[in-house]
Amino acid sequence: MVSEAHRVMSQRVQDTKFCDEEERQWNTRLLYILEEYEFIGDFVRCTEDDFYRKTSIGRNTMARLKAFLASHGLSLGMTGAVVESWERPLA
């Protein structure tokens, strides 16, 4: 059985709605910041500091990203069994 976390980690970043329709500008901003990643599982190992160093992400955008991940049982800087057992889908 595939866990909810693995299902979300296997979603393509570009196909993901990170925010409600009313917050469309935040979704667009997140898609721009995450464009180098193909799947959500590709970036959950990154820490908040990694994002601040590598991108121009702001505090509000970071808060929305973290809220999205938390709503699916994920977080930035993940380690452990959930991340280690995730198999990246074939592109």
N, CA, C and O atoms as a DFTB+ gen file, in Angstrom:
364 C
 N C O
     1  1       0.842      -1.186       0.000
     2  2       0.000       0.000       0.000
     3  2       0.891       1.255       0.000
     4  3       1.856       1.341       0.759
     5  1       0.559       2.200      -0.842
     6  2       1.318       3.437      -0.939
     7  2       0.789       4.420       0.102
     8  3      -0.414       4.669       0.189
     9  1       1.705       4.970       0.884
    10  2       1.280       5.924       1.909
    11  2       0.907       7.259       1.272
    12  3       1.299       7.552       0.143
    13  1       0.151       8.056       2.006
    14  2      -0.209       9.404       1.548
    15  2       1.050      10.220       1.269
    16  3       1.114      10.947       0.277
    17  1       2.043      10.102       2.136
    18  2       3.290      10.847       1.942
    19  2       3.955      10.446       0.635
    20  3       4.406      11.314      -0.112
    21  1       4.026       9.155       0.340
    22  2       4.651       8.706      -0.908
    23  2       3.849       9.161      -2.122
    24  3       4.419       9.524      -3.151
    25  1       2.526       9.140      -1.995
    26  2       1.689       9.589      -3.113
    27  2       1.975      11.052      -3.433
    28  3       2.127      11.414      -4.599
    29  1       2.050      11.888      -2.412
    30  2       2.311      13.314      -2.618
    31  2       3.734      13.523      -3.124
    32  3       3.958      14.347      -4.011
    33  1       4.698      12.788      -2.570
    34  2       6.086      12.931      -3.005
    35  2       6.243      12.574      -4.479
    36  3       7.162      13.063      -5.136
    37  1       5.359      11.730      -5.008
    38  2       5.434      11.308      -6.402
    39  2       4.707      12.238      -7.357
    40  3       4.718      12.008      -8.567
    41  1       4.080      13.277      -6.843
    42  2       3.408      14.252      -7.711
    43  2       4.447      15.111      -8.419
    44  3       5.455      15.503      -7.831
    45  1       4.189      15.391      -9.671
    46  2       5.050      16.320     -10.398
    47  2       4.810      17.728      -9.861
    48  3       3.668      18.143      -9.664
    49  1       5.886      18.444      -9.630
    50  2       5.786      19.802      -9.096
    51  2       4.894      20.661      -9.979
    52  3       4.021      21.365      -9.471
    53  1       5.096      20.616     -11.284
    54  2       4.353      21.476     -12.194
    55  2       2.863      21.149     -12.262
    56  3       2.077      21.970     -12.733
    57  1       2.462      19.965     -11.801
    58  2       1.049      19.561     -11.807
    59  2       0.385      19.760     -10.446
    60  3      -0.778      19.398     -10.268
    61  1       1.107      20.326      -9.493
    62  2       0.620      20.439      -8.125
    63  2       0.015      21.808      -7.859
    64  3       0.585      22.831      -8.238
    65  1      -1.139      21.824      -7.207
    66  2      -1.736      23.075      -6.739
    67  2      -1.347      23.218      -5.274
    68  3      -1.843      22.488      -4.416
    69  1      -0.463      24.155      -4.999
    70  2       0.043      24.351      -3.653
    71  2      -0.897      25.180      -2.788
    72  3      -0.826      25.119      -1.561
    73  1      -1.776      25.953      -3.415
    74  2      -2.659      26.860      -2.681
    75  2      -4.056      26.798      -3.278
    76  3      -4.260      26.268      -4.370
    77  1      -5.009      27.350      -2.543
    78  2      -6.374      27.466      -3.041
    79  2      -6.417      28.391      -4.244
    80  3      -5.499      29.180      -4.469
    81  1      -7.486      28.287      -5.009
    82  2      -7.647      29.115      -6.207
    83  2      -7.562      30.604      -5.893
    84  3      -7.056      31.381      -6.703
    85  1      -8.055      31.007      -4.721
    86  2      -8.020      32.432      -4.359
    87  2      -6.592      32.934      -4.165
    88  3      -6.344      34.139      -4.229
    89  1      -5.664      32.031      -3.933
    90  2      -4.268      32.414      -3.697
    91  2      -3.397      32.032      -4.893
    92  3      -2.256      31.598      -4.732
    93  1      -3.939      32.197      -6.066
    94  2      -3.279      31.787      -7.310
    95  2      -1.878      32.365      -7.458
    96  3      -0.990      31.687      -7.975
    97  1      -1.657      33.616      -7.012
    98  2      -0.329      34.224      -7.168
    99  2       0.726      33.465      -6.365
   100  3       1.883      33.397      -6.780
   101  1       0.339      32.892      -5.214
   102  2       1.305      32.121      -4.425
   103  2       1.643      30.820      -5.123
   104  3       2.792      30.379      -5.092
   105  1       0.647      30.194      -5.759
   106  2       0.893      28.965      -6.498
   107  2       1.878      29.225      -7.632
   108  3       2.800      28.439      -7.849
   109  1       1.687      30.325      -8.354
   110  2       2.573      30.688      -9.453
   111  2       3.983      30.939      -8.936
   112  3       4.954      30.505      -9.556
   113  1       4.105      31.624      -7.823
   114  2       5.416      31.912      -7.229
   115  2       6.126      30.619      -6.818
   116  3       7.317      30.453      -7.082
   117  1       5.397      29.706      -6.174
   118  2       5.995      28.439      -5.765
   119  2       6.437      27.612      -6.969
   120  3       7.512      27.013      -6.946
   121  1       5.628      27.573      -8.009
   122  2       6.010      26.827      -9.206
   123  2       7.290      27.389      -9.815
   124  3       8.129      26.629     -10.297
   125  1       7.447      28.708      -9.799
   126  2       8.662      29.341     -10.312
   127  2       9.878      28.949      -9.459
   128  3      10.925      28.589      -9.997
   129  1       9.736      29.019      -8.147
   130  2      10.843      28.702      -7.236
   131  2      11.230      27.225      -7.322
   132  3      12.405      26.880      -7.200
   133  1      10.246      26.361      -7.531
   134  2      10.494      24.920      -7.532
   135  2      10.729      24.341      -8.925
   136  3      10.737      23.121      -9.086
   137  1      10.919      25.189      -9.930
   138  2      11.004      24.711     -11.305
   139  2      12.158      23.736     -11.562
   140  3      12.093      22.953     -12.509
   141  1      13.197      23.769     -10.749
   142  2      14.322      22.851     -10.969
   143  2      14.033      21.434     -10.470
   144  3      14.800      20.511     -10.747
   145  1      12.934      21.259      -9.739
   146  2      12.572      19.951      -9.203
   147  2      11.440      19.347     -10.007
   148  3      10.479      20.036     -10.350
   149  1      11.549      18.046     -10.313
   150  2      10.485      17.403     -11.068
   151  2       9.360      16.904     -10.160
   152  3       8.180      17.061     -10.473
   153  1       9.743      16.301      -9.031
   154  2       8.758      15.738      -8.115
   155  2       8.878      16.382      -6.739
   156  3       9.945      16.870      -6.365
   157  1       7.794      16.379      -5.997
   158  2       7.827      16.925      -4.640
   159  2       8.869      16.179      -3.799
   160  3       9.570      16.786      -2.990
   161  1       8.964      14.880      -3.992
   162  2       9.952      14.094      -3.262
   163  2      11.384      14.500      -3.539
   164  3      12.281      14.180      -2.759
   165  1      11.613      15.200      -4.641
   166  2      12.969      15.654      -4.979
   167  2      13.451      16.778      -4.066
   168  3      14.658      16.981      -3.936
   169  1      12.539      17.510      -3.434
   170  2      13.000      18.645      -2.626
   171  2      12.694      18.545      -1.130
   172  3      13.116      19.424      -0.377
   173  1      11.986      17.526      -0.669
   174  2      11.666      17.475       0.767
   175  2      12.893      17.238       1.645
   176  3      12.846      17.488       2.850
   177  1      13.975      16.766       1.064
   178  2      15.220      16.610       1.837
   179  2      15.905      17.956       2.047
   180  3      16.719      18.096       2.960
   181  1      15.593      18.938       1.223
   182  2      16.193      20.273       1.354
   183  2      15.684      20.940       2.628
   184  3      14.523      20.779       3.003
   185  1      16.540      21.669       3.268
   186  2      16.139      22.397       4.465
   187  2      15.628      23.778       4.087
   188  3      15.792      24.229       2.953
   189  1      15.019      24.426       5.035
   190  2      14.567      25.806       4.837
   191  2      15.765      26.689       4.466
   192  3      15.666      27.526       3.569
   193  1      16.881      26.503       5.149
   194  2      18.090      27.281       4.843
   195  2      18.573      27.029       3.414
   196  3      19.034      27.955       2.748
   197  1      18.471      25.788       2.938
   198  2      18.848      25.484       1.551
   199  2      18.038      26.343       0.584
   200  3      18.583      26.909      -0.364
   201  1      16.729      26.435       0.834
   202  2      15.870      27.221      -0.046
   203  2      16.230      28.704      -0.001
   204  3      16.269      29.369      -1.036
   205  1      16.488      29.213       1.181
   206  2      16.849      30.630       1.295
   207  2      18.173      30.920       0.588
   208  3      18.346      31.993       0.010
   209  1      19.102      29.971       0.632
   210  2      20.397      30.158      -0.041
   211  2      20.292      30.034      -1.557
   212  3      20.931      30.790      -2.288
   213  1      19.481      29.076      -2.036
   214  2      19.433      28.756      -3.460
   215  2      18.400      29.536      -4.250
   216  3      18.517      29.638      -5.471
   217  1      17.392      30.090      -3.592
   218  2      16.300      30.732      -4.319
   219  2      16.016      32.115      -3.738
   220  3      16.619      32.542      -2.754
   221  1      15.101      32.776      -4.369
   222  2      14.665      34.087      -3.872
   223  2      13.341      33.956      -3.112
   224  3      12.520      34.874      -3.132
   225  1      13.137      32.837      -2.456
   226  2      11.882      32.602      -1.728
   227  2      11.784      33.561      -0.542
   228  3      12.758      33.783       0.178
   229  1      10.611      34.113      -0.357
   230  2      10.369      35.002       0.770
   231  2       9.693      34.262       1.916
   232  3       9.329      33.093       1.787
   233  1       9.529      34.953       3.029
   234  2       8.930      34.319       4.217
   235  2       7.501      33.857       3.982
   236  3       7.132      32.758       4.397
   237  1       6.688      34.680       3.322
   238  2       5.291      34.295       3.090
   239  2       5.188      33.092       2.163
   240  3       4.381      32.191       2.393
   241  1       6.002      33.080       1.119
   242  2       5.995      31.954       0.188
   243  2       6.497      30.697       0.888
   244  3       5.958      29.609       0.683
   245  1       7.528      30.848       1.713
   246  2       8.044      29.707       2.478
   247  2       6.958      29.178       3.415
   248  3       6.800      27.965       3.556
   249  1       6.224      30.060       4.045
   250  2       5.153      29.637       4.957
   251  2       4.092      28.833       4.205
   252  3       3.582      27.843       4.728
   253  1       3.762      29.243       3.003
   254  2       2.762      28.508       2.220
   255  2       3.294      27.148       1.778
   256  3       2.551      26.167       1.770
   257  1       4.560      27.083       1.414
   258  2       5.160      25.802       1.047
   259  2       5.152      24.846       2.245
   260  3       4.779      23.681       2.114
   261  1       5.559      25.343       3.392
   262  2       5.582      24.512       4.590
   263  2       4.178      24.068       4.993
   264  3       3.994      22.936       5.439
   265  1       3.197      24.938       4.842
   266  2       1.808      24.579       5.162
   267  2       1.308      23.481       4.221
   268  3       0.639      22.544       4.656
   269  1       1.631      23.599       2.944
   270  2       1.233      22.559       1.983
   271  2       1.848      21.221       2.380
   272  3       1.149      20.210       2.456
   273  1       3.149      21.217       2.633
   274  2       3.821      19.972       3.003
   275  2       3.238      19.391       4.288
   276  3       2.971      18.191       4.363
   277  1       3.041      20.230       5.290
   278  2       2.504      19.764       6.572
   279  2       1.112      19.161       6.415
   280  3       0.770      18.205       7.110
   281  1       0.314      19.705       5.516
   282  2      -1.040      19.183       5.311
   283  2      -1.030      17.766       4.731
   284  3      -2.047      17.073       4.731
   285  1       0.140      17.351       4.237
   286  2       0.284      16.003       3.678
   287  2       1.271      15.150       4.474
   288  3       1.737      14.118       3.991
   289  1       1.587      15.584       5.690
   290  2       2.484      14.818       6.543
   291  2       3.942      14.897       6.145
   292  3       4.738      14.033       6.513
   293  1       4.298      15.928       5.396
   294  2       5.673      16.116       4.936
   295  2       6.246      17.396       5.524
   296  3       5.511      18.210       6.083
   297  1       7.547      17.572       5.401
   298  2       8.191      18.805       5.836
   299  2       9.497      18.974       5.071
   300  3       9.958      18.049       4.402
   301  1      10.077      20.139       5.171
   302  2      11.400      20.356       4.599
   303  2      12.431      19.717       5.515
   304  3      12.207      19.596       6.720
   305  1      13.554      19.309       4.951
   306  2      14.618      18.707       5.745
   307  2      14.299      17.301       6.224
   308  3      14.851      16.840       7.224
   309  1      13.399      16.612       5.506
   310  2      12.992      15.273       5.931
   311  2      14.136      14.276       5.804
   312  3      14.921      14.313       4.856
   313  1      14.203      13.398       6.771
   314  2      15.106      12.252       6.745
   315  2      14.319      11.073       7.278
   316  3      13.194      11.241       7.749
   317  1      14.876       9.916       7.213
   318  2      14.224       8.768       7.817
   319  2      13.528       7.858       6.823
   320  3      13.704       7.973       5.610
   321  1      12.738       6.956       7.368
   322  2      12.152       5.861       6.607
   323  2      11.253       6.322       5.464
   324  3      11.307       5.752       4.374
   325  1      10.430       7.339       5.691
   326  2       9.506       7.783       4.638
   327  2      10.282       8.250       3.414
   328  3       9.958       7.867       2.290
   329  1      11.283       9.058       3.622
   330  2      12.073       9.580       2.502
   331  2      12.950       8.484       1.898
   332  3      13.055       8.376       0.676
   333  1      13.570       7.684       2.739
   334  2      14.469       6.648       2.241
   335  2      13.721       5.569       1.456
   336  3      14.292       4.981       0.537
   337  1      12.467       5.300       1.793
   338  2      11.713       4.250       1.108
   339  2      10.971       4.760      -0.129
   340  3      10.389       3.966      -0.868
   341  1      10.986       6.071      -0.361
   342  2      10.324       6.618      -1.545
   343  2      11.127       6.289      -2.794
   344  3      12.339       6.498      -2.845
   345  1      10.435       5.775      -3.793
   346  2      11.074       5.492      -5.083
   347  2      10.623       6.536      -6.072
   348  3       9.432       6.712      -6.327
   349  1      11.608       7.229      -6.626
   350  2      11.321       8.286      -7.604
   351  2      10.668       7.656      -8.832
   352  3      11.201       6.701      -9.398
   353  1       9.504       8.191      -9.250
   354  2       8.847       7.638     -10.452
   355  2       9.732       7.818     -11.676
   356  3      10.565       8.722     -11.734
   357  1       9.535       6.949     -12.641
   358  2      10.255       7.111     -13.891
   359  2       9.720       8.333     -14.613
   360  3       8.510       8.552     -14.660
   361  1      10.595       9.111     -15.163
   362  2      10.190      10.370     -15.814
   363  2       9.447      10.150     -17.086
   364  3       9.045      11.111     -17.741
